[in-house]
Amino acid sequence: MKKCFGAIAIFSLAVASASAFTTDLRGTIEKMDKKVTAAILKHDMKAFETATKSTITSDFKYTEGGRTLTYDQMVKQVKMSFGMLRKVTKCTSTITNLTQKGNEGVATNVHHIEAIIVDKDK
């Protein structure tokens, strides 16, 4: 077993719809993050999707390592990543950038995850 530490930019949101949030984008993200963090710690992809799907707009963008993905592509990638993890030992979330004007906003949210992975070579 190996312990893996990683910072994952799990959400880089480009929100252009009032349906995902009312007037407080930060509050909406923080509420979702509590559910996302719990899902990640429990290794529960269904809960992860449930927590995120309702707040995602059609112009959602996920960026990590210079690659930009749609929501569905991001979920597929997260599922693959979860498959390598034996246990998540720590998960934290930080909103690093947030700009909101009316019912439009852009936020960058970073999750830091520590997990135990299985070395498949051994």
C-alpha positions, 0 to 999 in steps of 0.5 A: 500500500502507498499513501497518495497525497494530491490536490485536485482542482475538482471544480472550475465552474462557469455558471451562467444560469440562475437555476443553480443558485439564487443570490449566493454562489459561495453559499451554494458551493459551500453547501455542495462541498459538504456533500461532496467531501462526505461522498469522497470520504465514503468512496461513494460515487453515487452520492458524489454525482447526486451532490454535484448534478443539481448545481451544474449548468450547461457551461460547466467546465472542469480543469485539471492539469491543463485539460478542460472537461465537461461534467460527464467527462469529469465524472468518468475521470473521478470514477476511474480515480476512485477505482485506484483508491483503497481508502480516502483518509482526508478531503478538504475543499477551498474556494480559491476564486469567486466572481459573481455579478447578478445571476452569473458567476465563475468560481474555482474550487480546489479539493485536497485529497489524501488517500491510500492506494494499492500498488498493483505491481506488488 
